[in-house]
Amino acid sequence: MSSLKRIQFTATINAPLPTVWRLMIGLESYKRWTSAFSDGSYFDGSWEQGSKIKFLAPSGDGMVAEIAENREHEFISIRHLGFISGGVEDTTSESVRAWAPTYENYTFIGVPEGTKLVVELDVPGEWEQHMNEAWPKALALLAQLSEAESAA
């Protein structure tokens, strides 16, 4: 069993909060900023509270989750429930039960510069380094998208 660690990333984006929110969860824009984790990443499902959502690599492998909370323009909480491998969802194996559920939370705060985004997530120790490298890149890509759109 791997121990979980809560890590946090913060970015101040020079764009209005509704723009950052929309680009973070929009189908096409999501693919662009999450390329920092895996080129071709996408989601399948809905960001509505209570909905099932899958976060996938081009291979179709990834994570299965549900939206635990969604307060528009304020907060999203994703409850990760398991893995998807070879098209099969695993939410019950011993290896998944060792860490699931875990949470990934996004807090959106309006600030004079635009939007402060705080990301908090629980990660198994073996994923910590990858997340510490990828999240700052992902937030920089989200900032580029948001700032370019709001400047247009």
VMD Tcl script that builds the backbone (N, CA, C; Angstrom):
set m [mol new atoms 456]
animate dup $m
set s [atomselect $m all]
$s set {name element resname resid chain x y z} {
  {N N MET 1 A 0.850 -1.191 0.000}
  {CA C MET 1 A 0.000 0.000 0.000}
  {C C MET 1 A 0.885 1.240 0.000}
  {N N SER 2 A 0.528 2.176 -0.843}
  {CA C SER 2 A 1.301 3.417 -0.877}
  {C C SER 2 A 0.607 4.453 -0.020}
  {N N SER 3 A 1.398 5.282 0.610}
  {CA C SER 3 A 0.792 6.322 1.434}
  {C C SER 3 A 0.411 7.496 0.547}
  {N N LEU 4 A -0.655 8.165 0.946}
  {CA C LEU 4 A -1.137 9.314 0.184}
  {C C LEU 4 A -0.570 10.589 0.778}
  {N N LYS 5 A -0.311 11.508 -0.101}
  {CA C LYS 5 A 0.161 12.815 0.331}
  {C C LYS 5 A -0.710 13.860 -0.357}
  {N N ARG 6 A -1.099 14.895 0.383}
  {CA C ARG 6 A -1.870 15.982 -0.220}
  {C C ARG 6 A -0.886 17.041 -0.698}
  {N N ILE 7 A -0.976 17.367 -1.985}
  {CA C ILE 7 A -0.110 18.403 -2.543}
  {C C ILE 7 A -0.984 19.517 -3.102}
  {N N GLN 8 A -0.402 20.701 -3.214}
  {CA C GLN 8 A -1.165 21.883 -3.621}
  {C C GLN 8 A -0.362 22.711 -4.617}
  {N N PHE 9 A -1.081 23.275 -5.577}
  {CA C PHE 9 A -0.497 24.177 -6.569}
  {C C PHE 9 A -1.408 25.387 -6.683}
  {N N THR 10 A -0.802 26.547 -6.853}
  {CA C THR 10 A -1.570 27.779 -6.971}
  {C C THR 10 A -1.069 28.567 -8.174}
  {N N ALA 11 A -2.000 29.146 -8.920}
  {CA C ALA 11 A -1.639 29.996 -10.055}
  {C C ALA 11 A -2.548 31.214 -10.051}
  {N N THR 12 A -1.980 32.361 -10.356}
  {CA C THR 12 A -2.781 33.558 -10.576}
  {C C THR 12 A -2.784 33.805 -12.077}
  {N N ILE 13 A -3.976 33.825 -12.644}
  {CA C ILE 13 A -4.165 33.913 -14.091}
  {C C ILE 13 A -4.805 35.248 -14.410}
  {N N ASN 14 A -4.197 35.976 -15.329}
  {CA C ASN 14 A -4.690 37.311 -15.702}
  {C C ASN 14 A -5.843 37.206 -16.692}
  {N N ALA 15 A -6.930 36.626 -16.217}
  {CA C ALA 15 A -8.139 36.456 -17.025}
  {C C ALA 15 A -9.328 36.359 -16.073}
  {N N PRO 16 A -10.512 36.744 -16.545}
  {CA C PRO 16 A -11.698 36.686 -15.686}
  {C C PRO 16 A -12.006 35.259 -15.237}
  {N N LEU 17 A -12.508 35.145 -14.034}
  {CA C LEU 17 A -12.819 33.850 -13.456}
  {C C LEU 17 A -13.712 33.000 -14.361}
  {N N PRO 18 A -14.798 33.515 -14.951}
  {CA C PRO 18 A -15.624 32.648 -15.810}
  {C C PRO 18 A -14.855 32.086 -17.018}
  {N N THR 19 A -13.890 32.831 -17.518}
  {CA C THR 19 A -13.076 32.352 -18.646}
  {C C THR 19 A -12.198 31.187 -18.204}
  {N N VAL 20 A -11.521 31.337 -17.066}
  {CA C VAL 20 A -10.644 30.278 -16.557}
  {C C VAL 20 A -11.471 29.023 -16.278}
  {N N TRP 21 A -12.614 29.200 -15.641}
  {CA C TRP 21 A -13.506 28.075 -15.326}
  {C C TRP 21 A -13.885 27.338 -16.609}
  {N N ARG 22 A -14.369 28.073 -17.608}
  {CA C ARG 22 A -14.850 27.468 -18.853}
  {C C ARG 22 A -13.732 26.741 -19.588}
  {N N LEU 23 A -12.540 27.341 -19.615}
  {CA C LEU 23 A -11.437 26.712 -20.335}
  {C C LEU 23 A -10.852 25.524 -19.564}
  {N N MET 24 A -10.983 25.530 -18.261}
  {CA C MET 24 A -10.480 24.398 -17.481}
  {C C MET 24 A -11.296 23.142 -17.761}
  {N N ILE 25 A -12.615 23.278 -17.899}
  {CA C ILE 25 A -13.468 22.097 -18.038}
  {C C ILE 25 A -14.047 21.918 -19.436}
  {N N GLY 26 A -13.741 22.817 -20.372}
  {CA C GLY 26 A -14.239 22.670 -21.734}
  {C C GLY 26 A -13.580 21.490 -22.438}
  {N N LEU 27 A -14.333 20.784 -23.249}
  {CA C LEU 27 A -13.841 19.563 -23.881}
  {C C LEU 27 A -12.546 19.784 -24.661}
  {N N GLU 28 A -12.511 20.776 -25.542}
  {CA C GLU 28 A -11.316 21.001 -26.370}
  {C C GLU 28 A -10.182 21.664 -25.586}
  {N N SER 29 A -10.504 22.662 -24.771}
  {CA C SER 29 A -9.461 23.358 -24.013}
  {C C SER 29 A -8.846 22.433 -22.951}
  {N N TYR 30 A -9.637 21.517 -22.393}
  {CA C TYR 30 A -9.122 20.549 -21.416}
  {C C TYR 30 A -7.985 19.740 -22.053}
  {N N LYS 31 A -8.193 19.308 -23.301}
  {CA C LYS 31 A -7.164 18.523 -24.001}
  {C C LYS 31 A -5.856 19.306 -24.112}
  {N N ARG 32 A -5.977 20.616 -24.274}
  {CA C ARG 32 A -4.780 21.437 -24.479}
  {C C ARG 32 A -3.982 21.604 -23.187}
  {N N TRP 33 A -4.646 21.976 -22.094}
  {CA C TRP 33 A -3.859 22.228 -20.872}
  {C C TRP 33 A -3.425 20.938 -20.187}
  {N N THR 34 A -4.180 19.839 -20.363}
  {CA C THR 34 A -3.773 18.589 -19.727}
  {C C THR 34 A -2.727 17.827 -20.540}
  {N N SER 35 A -2.328 18.359 -21.674}
  {CA C SER 35 A -1.238 17.719 -22.431}
  {C C SER 35 A 0.049 17.689 -21.603}
  {N N ALA 36 A 0.131 18.523 -20.567}
  {CA C ALA 36 A 1.295 18.509 -19.666}
  {C C ALA 36 A 1.418 17.172 -18.924}
  {N N PHE 37 A 0.300 16.485 -18.748}
  {CA C PHE 37 A 0.316 15.182 -18.068}
  {C C PHE 37 A 0.553 14.054 -19.057}
  {N N SER 38 A -0.171 14.110 -20.158}
  {CA C SER 38 A -0.072 13.079 -21.191}
  {C C SER 38 A -0.649 13.672 -22.467}
  {N N ASP 39 A 0.160 13.714 -23.502}
  {CA C ASP 39 A -0.315 14.272 -24.763}
  {C C ASP 39 A -1.526 13.485 -25.237}
  {N N GLY 40 A -2.576 14.185 -25.564}
  {CA C GLY 40 A -3.788 13.521 -26.022}
  {C C GLY 40 A -4.769 13.184 -24.915}
  {N N SER 41 A -4.519 13.651 -23.682}
  {CA C SER 41 A -5.456 13.422 -22.574}
  {C C SER 41 A -6.817 14.020 -22.907}
  {N N TYR 42 A -7.860 13.362 -22.436}
  {CA C TYR 42 A -9.214 13.890 -22.633}
  {C C TYR 42 A -10.111 13.352 -21.525}
  {N N PHE 43 A -11.330 13.864 -21.467}
  {CA C PHE 43 A -12.290 13.319 -20.506}
  {C C PHE 43 A -13.536 12.870 -21.242}
  {N N ASP 44 A -14.256 11.955 -20.614}
  {CA C ASP 44 A -15.516 11.457 -21.141}
  {C C ASP 44 A -16.492 11.471 -19.980}
  {N N GLY 45 A -17.532 12.281 -20.105}
  {CA C GLY 45 A -18.499 12.373 -19.021}
  {C C GLY 45 A -18.889 13.815 -18.786}
  {N N SER 46 A -19.430 14.071 -17.628}
  {CA C SER 46 A -19.964 15.386 -17.295}
  {C C SER 46 A -19.335 15.924 -16.022}
  {N N TRP 47 A -19.203 17.241 -15.964}
  {CA C TRP 47 A -18.681 17.922 -14.774}
  {C C TRP 47 A -19.801 18.254 -13.781}
  {N N GLU 48 A -21.033 17.810 -14.059}
  {CA C GLU 48 A -22.139 18.082 -13.143}
  {C C GLU 48 A -21.973 17.280 -11.856}
  {N N GLN 49 A -22.344 17.906 -10.738}
  {CA C GLN 49 A -22.242 17.244 -9.443}
  {C C GLN 49 A -22.985 15.916 -9.475}
  {N N GLY 50 A -22.327 14.852 -8.977}
  {CA C GLY 50 A -22.920 13.525 -8.952}
  {C C GLY 50 A -22.666 12.708 -10.202}
  {N N SER 51 A -22.114 13.325 -11.246}
  {CA C SER 51 A -21.892 12.627 -12.514}
  {C C SER 51 A -20.611 11.808 -12.504}
  {N N LYS 52 A -20.649 10.748 -13.282}
  {CA C LYS 52 A -19.461 9.932 -13.516}
  {C C LYS 52 A -18.646 10.616 -14.613}
  {N N ILE 53 A -17.320 10.560 -14.464}
  {CA C ILE 53 A -16.431 11.146 -15.461}
  {C C ILE 53 A -15.177 10.275 -15.547}
  {N N LYS 54 A -14.673 10.120 -16.765}
  {CA C LYS 54 A -13.456 9.341 -16.981}
  {C C LYS 54 A -12.380 10.281 -17.510}
  {N N PHE 55 A -11.176 10.154 -16.978}
  {CA C PHE 55 A -10.021 10.929 -17.432}
  {C C PHE 55 A -9.094 9.945 -18.135}
  {N N LEU 56 A -8.887 10.160 -19.437}
  {CA C LEU 56 A -8.296 9.122 -20.269}
  {C C LEU 56 A -7.096 9.593 -21.079}
  {N N ALA 57 A -6.203 8.636 -21.330}
  {CA C ALA 57 A -5.097 8.824 -22.271}
  {C C ALA 57 A -5.591 8.354 -23.641}
  {N N PRO 58 A -4.868 8.669 -24.717}
  {CA C PRO 58 A -5.313 8.246 -26.049}
  {C C PRO 58 A -5.550 6.729 -26.157}
  {N N SER 59 A -4.861 5.946 -25.344}
  {CA C SER 59 A -5.024 4.486 -25.345}
  {C C SER 59 A -6.383 4.059 -24.801}
  {N N GLY 60 A -7.076 4.983 -24.101}
  {CA C GLY 60 A -8.336 4.643 -23.447}
  {C C GLY 60 A -8.150 4.246 -21.996}
  {N N ASP 61 A -6.890 4.125 -21.555}
  {CA C ASP 61 A -6.604 3.838 -20.150}
  {C C ASP 61 A -6.661 5.138 -19.354}
  {N N GLY 62 A -6.969 5.044 -18.078}
  {CA C GLY 62 A -7.005 6.253 -17.261}
  {C C GLY 62 A -7.656 6.015 -15.922}
  {N N MET 63 A -8.445 7.015 -15.493}
  {CA C MET 63 A -9.056 7.001 -14.170}
  {C C MET 63 A -10.573 7.149 -14.314}
  {N N VAL 64 A -11.288 6.504 -13.411}
  {CA C VAL 64 A -12.732 6.683 -13.319}
  {C C VAL 64 A -13.007 7.449 -12.027}
  {N N ALA 65 A -13.914 8.406 -12.130}
  {CA C ALA 65 A -14.174 9.293 -10.998}
  {C C ALA 65 A -15.628 9.749 -11.028}
  {N N GLU 66 A -15.975 10.514 -10.000}
  {CA C GLU 66 A -17.268 11.197 -10.013}
  {C C GLU 66 A -17.048 12.611 -9.508}
  {N N ILE 67 A -17.929 13.491 -9.942}
  {CA C ILE 67 A -17.846 14.878 -9.489}
  {C C ILE 67 A -18.558 14.953 -8.134}
  {N N ALA 68 A -17.770 15.079 -7.080}
  {CA C ALA 68 A -18.307 15.097 -5.720}
  {C C ALA 68 A -19.018 16.418 -5.439}
  {N N GLU 69 A -18.493 17.493 -6.021}
  {CA C GLU 69 A -19.078 18.815 -5.788}
  {C C GLU 69 A -18.756 19.708 -6.974}
  {N N ASN 70 A -19.713 20.546 -7.358}
  {CA C ASN 70 A -19.493 21.532 -8.412}
  {C C ASN 70 A -20.313 22.769 -8.071}
  {N N ARG 71 A -19.609 23.812 -7.641}
  {CA C ARG 71 A -20.236 25.111 -7.389}
  {C C ARG 71 A -19.675 26.052 -8.451}
  {N N GLU 72 A -20.504 26.379 -9.426}
  {CA C GLU 72 A -20.049 27.122 -10.601}
  {C C GLU 72 A -19.228 28.355 -10.229}
  {N N HIS 73 A -18.079 28.477 -10.894}
  {CA C HIS 73 A -17.140 29.589 -10.744}
  {C C HIS 73 A -16.509 29.667 -9.354}
  {N N GLU 74 A -16.690 28.612 -8.524}
  {CA C GLU 74 A -16.123 28.625 -7.171}
  {C C GLU 74 A -15.267 27.403 -6.877}
  {N N PHE 75 A -15.855 26.196 -7.090}
  {CA C PHE 75 A -15.202 24.992 -6.561}
  {C C PHE 75 A -15.650 23.753 -7.322}
  {N N ILE 76 A -14.687 22.882 -7.617}
  {CA C ILE 76 A -14.971 21.552 -8.162}
  {C C ILE 76 A -14.177 20.551 -7.330}
  {N N SER 77 A -14.846 19.472 -6.945}
  {CA C SER 77 A -14.171 18.374 -6.248}
  {C C SER 77 A -14.404 17.092 -7.047}
  {N N ILE 78 A -13.303 16.447 -7.431}
  {CA C ILE 78 A -13.351 15.181 -8.156}
  {C C ILE 78 A -12.992 14.067 -7.171}
  {N N ARG 79 A -13.858 13.068 -7.085}
  {CA C ARG 79 A -13.594 11.901 -6.243}
  {C C ARG 79 A -13.116 10.781 -7.167}
  {N N HIS 80 A -11.818 10.478 -7.110}
  {CA C HIS 80 A -11.258 9.408 -7.941}
  {C C HIS 80 A -11.589 8.060 -7.317}
  {N N LEU 81 A -12.125 7.154 -8.153}
  {CA C LEU 81 A -12.632 5.876 -7.654}
  {C C LEU 81 A -11.838 4.668 -8.126}
  {N N GLY 82 A -11.068 4.819 -9.209}
  {CA C GLY 82 A -10.328 3.670 -9.693}
  {C C GLY 82 A -9.667 3.923 -11.030}
  {N N PHE 83 A -9.152 2.846 -11.600}
  {CA C PHE 83 A -8.435 2.898 -12.874}
  {C C PHE 83 A -9.262 2.269 -13.985}
  {N N ILE 84 A -8.913 2.615 -15.199}
  {CA C ILE 84 A -9.446 1.960 -16.389}
  {C C ILE 84 A -8.237 1.443 -17.152}
  {N N SER 85 A -8.242 0.151 -17.427}
  {CA C SER 85 A -7.143 -0.460 -18.164}
  {C C SER 85 A -7.721 -1.472 -19.147}
  {N N GLY 86 A -7.342 -1.328 -20.415}
  {CA C GLY 86 A -7.865 -2.235 -21.433}
  {C C GLY 86 A -9.376 -2.177 -21.532}
  {N N GLY 87 A -9.949 -1.002 -21.257}
  {CA C GLY 87 A -11.391 -0.828 -21.331}
  {C C GLY 87 A -12.157 -1.325 -20.109}
  {N N VAL 88 A -11.440 -1.852 -19.121}
  {CA C VAL 88 A -12.086 -2.405 -17.924}
  {C C VAL 88 A -11.883 -1.462 -16.742}
  {N N GLU 89 A -12.997 -1.108 -16.089}
  {CA C GLU 89 A -12.921 -0.276 -14.888}
  {C C GLU 89 A -12.611 -1.139 -13.678}
  {N N ASP 90 A -11.665 -0.677 -12.873}
  {CA C ASP 90 A -11.300 -1.375 -11.633}
  {C C ASP 90 A -11.494 -0.414 -10.466}
  {N N THR 91 A -12.542 -0.666 -9.694}
  {CA C THR 91 A -12.788 0.151 -8.501}
  {C C THR 91 A -12.774 -0.702 -7.234}
  {N N THR 92 A -12.496 -1.998 -7.375}
  {CA C THR 92 A -12.638 -2.892 -6.228}
  {C C THR 92 A -11.396 -3.711 -5.897}
  {N N SER 93 A -10.381 -3.722 -6.765}
  {CA C SER 93 A -9.205 -4.551 -6.478}
  {C C SER 93 A -8.486 -4.033 -5.235}
  {N N GLU 94 A -7.687 -4.884 -4.657}
  {CA C GLU 94 A -6.933 -4.505 -3.460}
  {C C GLU 94 A -6.015 -3.316 -3.752}
  {N N SER 95 A -5.395 -3.313 -4.941}
  {CA C SER 95 A -4.475 -2.210 -5.264}
  {C C SER 95 A -5.219 -0.876 -5.375}
  {N N VAL 96 A -6.454 -0.883 -5.861}
  {CA C VAL 96 A -7.247 0.352 -5.937}
  {C C VAL 96 A -7.773 0.733 -4.553}
  {N N ARG 97 A -8.261 -0.252 -3.815}
  {CA C ARG 97 A -8.799 0.045 -2.473}
  {C C ARG 97 A -7.721 0.604 -1.548}
  {N N ALA 98 A -6.463 0.370 -1.877}
  {CA C ALA 98 A -5.361 0.895 -1.051}
  {C C ALA 98 A -5.312 2.423 -1.091}
  {N N TRP 99 A -5.862 3.038 -2.157}
  {CA C TRP 99 A -5.796 4.504 -2.255}
  {C C TRP 99 A -7.146 5.170 -2.506}
  {N N ALA 100 A -8.116 4.446 -3.021}
  {CA C ALA 100 A -9.380 5.084 -3.392}
  {C C ALA 100 A -10.358 5.088 -2.220}
  {N N PRO 101 A -11.171 6.138 -2.112}
  {CA C PRO 101 A -11.179 7.288 -3.007}
  {C C PRO 101 A -10.118 8.326 -2.628}
  {N N THR 102 A -9.694 9.054 -3.624}
  {CA C THR 102 A -8.857 10.227 -3.397}
  {C C THR 102 A -9.562 11.415 -4.041}
  {N N TYR 103 A -9.142 12.595 -3.646}
  {CA C TYR 103 A -9.813 13.805 -4.118}
  {C C TYR 103 A -8.842 14.729 -4.846}
  {N N GLU 104 A -9.403 15.419 -5.825}
  {CA C GLU 104 A -8.692 16.464 -6.569}
  {C C GLU 104 A -9.638 17.658 -6.549}
  {N N ASN 105 A -9.219 18.738 -5.905}
  {CA C ASN 105 A -10.096 19.890 -5.682}
  {C C ASN 105 A -9.545 21.137 -6.360}
  {N N TYR 106 A -10.462 21.878 -6.972}
  {CA C TYR 106 A -10.115 23.138 -7.635}
  {C C TYR 106 A -10.916 24.256 -6.982}
  {N N THR 107 A -10.210 25.266 -6.477}
  {CA C THR 107 A -10.860 26.436 -5.887}
  {C C THR 107 A -10.536 27.644 -6.747}
  {N N PHE 108 A -11.568 28.357 -7.172}
  {CA C PHE 108 A -11.435 29.536 -8.031}
  {C C PHE 108 A -11.759 30.775 -7.206}
  {N N ILE 109 A -10.834 31.733 -7.177}
  {CA C ILE 109 A -11.008 32.935 -6.366}
  {C C ILE 109 A -10.771 34.153 -7.262}
  {N N GLY 110 A -11.750 35.061 -7.309}
  {CA C GLY 110 A -11.569 36.303 -8.053}
  {C C GLY 110 A -10.596 37.204 -7.312}
  {N N VAL 111 A -9.584 37.688 -8.021}
  {CA C VAL 111 A -8.591 38.602 -7.449}
  {C C VAL 111 A -8.433 39.776 -8.416}
  {N N PRO 112 A -7.810 40.899 -7.973}
  {CA C PRO 112 A -7.674 42.059 -8.869}
  {C C PRO 112 A -7.014 41.715 -10.215}
  {N N GLU 113 A -6.055 40.769 -10.205}
  {CA C GLU 113 A -5.361 40.408 -11.452}
  {C C GLU 113 A -6.217 39.531 -12.352}
  {N N GLY 114 A -7.266 38.930 -11.811}
  {CA C GLY 114 A -8.107 38.031 -12.587}
  {C C GLY 114 A -8.601 36.880 -11.741}
  {N N THR 115 A -7.898 35.747 -11.793}
  {CA C THR 115 A -8.342 34.539 -11.107}
  {C C THR 115 A -7.180 33.865 -10.393}
  {N N LYS 116 A -7.398 33.552 -9.131}
  {CA C LYS 116 A -6.455 32.709 -8.403}
  {C C LYS 116 A -7.061 31.310 -8.398}
  {N N LEU 117 A -6.282 30.351 -8.859}
  {CA C LEU 117 A -6.720 28.965 -8.915}
  {C C LEU 117 A -5.852 28.144 -7.974}
  {N N VAL 118 A -6.508 27.440 -7.053}
  {CA C VAL 118 A -5.798 26.584 -6.105}
  {C C VAL 118 A -6.212 25.145 -6.405}
  {N N VAL 119 A -5.221 24.300 -6.641}
  {CA C VAL 119 A -5.452 22.884 -6.925}
  {C C VAL 119 A -4.857 22.076 -5.777}
  {N N GLU 120 A -5.682 21.230 -5.175}
  {CA C GLU 120 A -5.219 20.333 -4.105}
  {C C GLU 120 A -5.570 18.919 -4.501}
  {N N LEU 121 A -4.611 18.006 -4.355}
  {CA C LEU 121 A -4.902 16.627 -4.671}
  {C C LEU 121 A -4.166 15.676 -3.768}
  {N N ASP 122 A -4.797 14.510 -3.575}
  {CA C ASP 122 A -4.191 13.425 -2.829}
  {C C ASP 122 A -3.491 12.537 -3.841}
  {N N VAL 123 A -2.196 12.269 -3.616}
  {CA C VAL 123 A -1.464 11.423 -4.555}
  {C C VAL 123 A -0.710 10.322 -3.820}
  {N N PRO 124 A -0.708 9.119 -4.408}
  {CA C PRO 124 A 0.160 8.073 -3.872}
  {C C PRO 124 A 1.612 8.508 -4.052}
  {N N GLY 125 A 2.465 8.115 -3.123}
  {CA C GLY 125 A 3.863 8.534 -3.131}
  {C C GLY 125 A 4.563 8.352 -4.464}
  {N N GLU 126 A 4.261 7.241 -5.165}
  {CA C GLU 126 A 4.965 6.983 -6.422}
  {C C GLU 126 A 4.560 7.939 -7.545}
  {N N TRP 127 A 3.472 8.680 -7.375}
  {CA C TRP 127 A 3.025 9.647 -8.384}
  {C C TRP 127 A 3.403 11.083 -8.028}
  {N N GLU 128 A 3.921 11.300 -6.834}
  {CA C GLU 128 A 4.168 12.672 -6.369}
  {C C GLU 128 A 5.126 13.441 -7.281}
  {N N GLN 129 A 6.241 12.844 -7.649}
  {CA C GLN 129 A 7.209 13.552 -8.486}
  {C C GLN 129 A 6.600 13.928 -9.831}
  {N N HIS 130 A 5.876 12.997 -10.456}
  {CA C HIS 130 A 5.234 13.281 -11.749}
  {C C HIS 130 A 4.267 14.468 -11.616}
  {N N MET 131 A 3.458 14.457 -10.564}
  {CA C MET 131 A 2.485 15.546 -10.362}
  {C C MET 131 A 3.189 16.868 -10.077}
  {N N ASN 132 A 4.255 16.821 -9.293}
  {CA C ASN 132 A 5.002 18.050 -8.992}
  {C C ASN 132 A 5.651 18.645 -10.237}
  {N N GLU 133 A 5.966 17.820 -11.217}
  {CA C GLU 133 A 6.533 18.317 -12.471}
  {C C GLU 133 A 5.446 18.759 -13.441}
  {N N ALA 134 A 4.355 17.996 -13.521}
  {CA C ALA 134 A 3.335 18.240 -14.540}
  {C C ALA 134 A 2.366 19.367 -14.190}
  {N N TRP 135 A 1.960 19.485 -12.925}
  {CA C TRP 135 A 0.945 20.491 -12.584}
  {C C TRP 135 A 1.379 21.925 -12.887}
  {N N PRO 136 A 2.593 22.345 -12.537}
  {CA C PRO 136 A 2.973 23.720 -12.894}
  {C C PRO 136 A 2.921 23.966 -14.405}
  {N N LYS 137 A 3.304 22.975 -15.204}
  {CA C LYS 137 A 3.234 23.105 -16.671}
  {C C LYS 137 A 1.778 23.202 -17.123}
  {N N ALA 138 A 0.923 22.363 -16.533}
  {CA C ALA 138 A -0.494 22.368 -16.896}
  {C C ALA 138 A -1.137 23.719 -16.565}
  {N N LEU 139 A -0.827 24.249 -15.382}
  {CA C LEU 139 A -1.397 25.543 -14.996}
  {C C LEU 139 A -0.867 26.669 -15.881}
  {N N ALA 140 A 0.383 26.568 -16.314}
  {CA C ALA 140 A 0.934 27.571 -17.238}
  {C C ALA 140 A 0.204 27.510 -18.577}
  {N N LEU 141 A -0.107 26.309 -19.047}
  {CA C LEU 141 A -0.854 26.170 -20.304}
  {C C LEU 141 A -2.270 26.725 -20.151}
  {N N LEU 142 A -2.924 26.442 -19.020}
  {CA C LEU 142 A -4.263 26.976 -18.776}
  {C C LEU 142 A -4.217 28.499 -18.729}
  {N N ALA 143 A -3.185 29.040 -18.101}
  {CA C ALA 143 A -3.033 30.499 -18.040}
  {C C ALA 143 A -2.855 31.078 -19.444}
  {N N GLN 144 A -2.022 30.445 -20.262}
  {CA C GLN 144 A -1.815 30.927 -21.644}
  {C C GLN 144 A -3.120 30.948 -22.408}
  {N N LEU 145 A -3.893 29.862 -22.322}
  {CA C LEU 145 A -5.187 29.786 -23.022}
  {C C LEU 145 A -6.122 30.892 -22.537}
  {N N SER 146 A -6.235 31.021 -21.223}
  {CA C SER 146 A -7.171 31.978 -20.627}
  {C C SER 146 A -6.772 33.413 -20.933}
  {N N GLU 147 A -5.484 33.713 -20.794}
  {CA C GLU 147 A -5.010 35.079 -21.024}
  {C C GLU 147 A -5.099 35.461 -22.501}
  {N N ALA 148 A -4.827 34.511 -23.391}
  {CA C ALA 148 A -4.952 34.799 -24.834}
  {C C ALA 148 A -6.387 35.090 -25.200}
  {N N GLU 149 A -7.315 34.317 -24.638}
  {CA C GLU 149 A -8.734 34.523 -24.947}
  {C C GLU 149 A -9.224 35.851 -24.382}
  {N N SER 150 A -8.821 36.175 -23.162}
  {CA C SER 150 A -9.331 37.409 -22.563}
  {C C SER 150 A -8.681 38.662 -23.180}
  {N N ALA 151 A -7.523 38.479 -23.830}
  {CA C ALA 151 A -6.863 39.611 -24.481}
  {C C ALA 151 A -7.417 39.851 -25.884}
  {N N ALA 152 A -8.076 38.841 -26.435}
  {CA C ALA 152 A -8.586 38.918 -27.830}
  {C C ALA 152 A -9.735 39.913 -27.944}
}
mol reanalyze $m
mol bondsrecalc $m
mol representation Tube
mol addrep $m
